[in-house]
Amino acid sequence: MLRHRNLVIGAVLALAFLLAAVVSLFWTPFDVAEIDIANKLKKPGDSIYLFGTDHFGRDILSMIMVGARTSIAVALVAVGIGMLFGVPLGLAAASRHGGVLDELIMRTNDLVFAFPALLIAVMITAVFGPSAINAIIAIGIFNIPVFARLTRGAALSVWQRDFILAARVAGKTATRISLEHILPNLLNLLIVQGTIQFSLGILAEAGLSYVGLGAQPPTPSWGRMLAESQTMISFAPHLALFPGFAIVLTVLGLNLFGDGLRDYFDPRIRRGSR
Amino acid sequence: MLRYILKRLVSLAMTLLVASIIVFLVIEVLPGDPASYMLGLNAQPETVMALREELGLNASKPVRYFTWISGLVTGDFGISYTYRTPVAEMIADRAVISLPLAVYALVLSTLIAFPAGIIAATRRGSAADVSIMGFSQLGVAIPNFWFAMILVTVFAINLRWFSAGGFPGWETGFFNGLKALTLPAIALALPQASILARVMRSSLLDTLGEDFVRSARAKGLSVRQTLWRHALRNALIPVLTIIGLQFSFLLAGAIIIENVFFLPGLGRLIFQGISQRDLIVVESVVMLLVFAVVVVTFLVDVAYAVADPRLRSR
């Protein structure tokens, strides 16, 4: 167990926030939509509010729980989009290596990579307006070439293996081989990359909400909590500290979990060598 | 070699061409008519029509695309709808903040990451290695805009070493400008330095395990000589690729960081252009950033091929 320390610490951190998000669906300590000016800007531990309250008297802990839901939902769906489109594209490109389709898919990937993720997000939200859905689409589009490239590269090396030759001799089509033999061999890799993209997605969502391009009020999101706290940071630092810690701990947890999984799946990588 | 460069140049041109069409089409579907936006709610329909004609908004889409793209190529970016000044001038005014900021951050990130990665790799498993890797794990998890807010609170509000935001202009002196960009550059550099230190460490560890390193040691070179003359040079190849890639992250990341520090750079210009329906400004800035990314990627590819001939055949 100790050998997979990263995996355990990461899983505990990530699960804690996942749990907070799920619990927030039916219970939060206080109502996040309720404005209570009499109790505004309470310091943490000053009162019944564990993490204090914001300038509207809303409970920070409750907002962080609901914010976890926003972040996790956006990042998770964005990774889903990336996998849903990226993996089949990568498999198709690898099955016809060097063909027109392969070339087309890889050139399109290069094209998407020419747009820094944030630029895609800015363009999409500029056109369709800021919302959580558009943040998902923006982050998702950026994830597609990431998964396509990874899948293609790994699939190409699996195609060289003897058991694939056997499957071809048995008369299986490229599509069947891709689905029945290639894909199962890529699952570990995809899960690890999925974890990494998930954590990047949480950071991206936070950044987009911070500049006002993500989830819109009244939906609490960590990025917007930070943006709102900025003018009050000198007299109410707790407003900036808690959402920030929430982001750091979630991302850290997912990254450790991803690293741990990679070590777990691939014993050849000695611990800490990479 | 020449053939490789030519091939890459053709693909660079193709990427830029397709990217420009995408940018044009995406920005064209932006809701809201720039002409009516500029004239306000009470404008007469005839006035709006006249202004649309003047701005060239009535021409067909292909005509407008070719006018825009041929302007870009010749350095004429058009006239801003809102400010009635040449877009090229506006971009130039902003770029003197955004570009130095990205370069400053890149330099900082390299200066932090190289020694950190080298120390971690050469003293693998030591307390120094463990703490450098721990810090880098934390560095990639911290959102740079939050780190920026903490920097402002500590170094601008409490210690008063730096200003909390804004840019005094280069004309007030090089060091004043540099000082205003220091906190933003540190905030931008932190996650990049963490990634770079990890790449540096793993690349150097790989190289240190190679046969030629053992040969160098066997012929009597000291550990230090082997490291500097042989291992480091070879370990740098993947590191340089990452540095090239990071440039685009830094340019894009600047969009958010400029907001934290109220820096009037390209990122703020994009936001301003979007909210004022200043299509031509948004189009041109986005295209310029894409151009920068594609060109840097091209240069890295070429540098890579120069360093490693095996890659040219791909």
Interface residues (C-beta under 8 A of the other chain):
Chain A: R107 D110 L111 F113 A114 F115 P116 A117 L118 L119 V122 M123 I124 A126 V127 S199 L203 A206 G207 Y210 V211 G223 L226 S229 Q230 I233 S234 P237 A240 G244 I247 V248 L249 V251 L252 N255 L256 G272 S273 R274
Chain B: S11 M14 T15 V18 A19 I22 V23 V26 I27 V29 L30 P31 R124 G125 D129 M133 Q137 L138 V140 A141 I142 P143 F145 W146 M149 I150 V152 T153 I157 S202 L205 S248 F249 L251 A252 G253 I255 I256 N259 V260 I270 F271 I274 V282 V286 L289 V290 V293 V294 T297
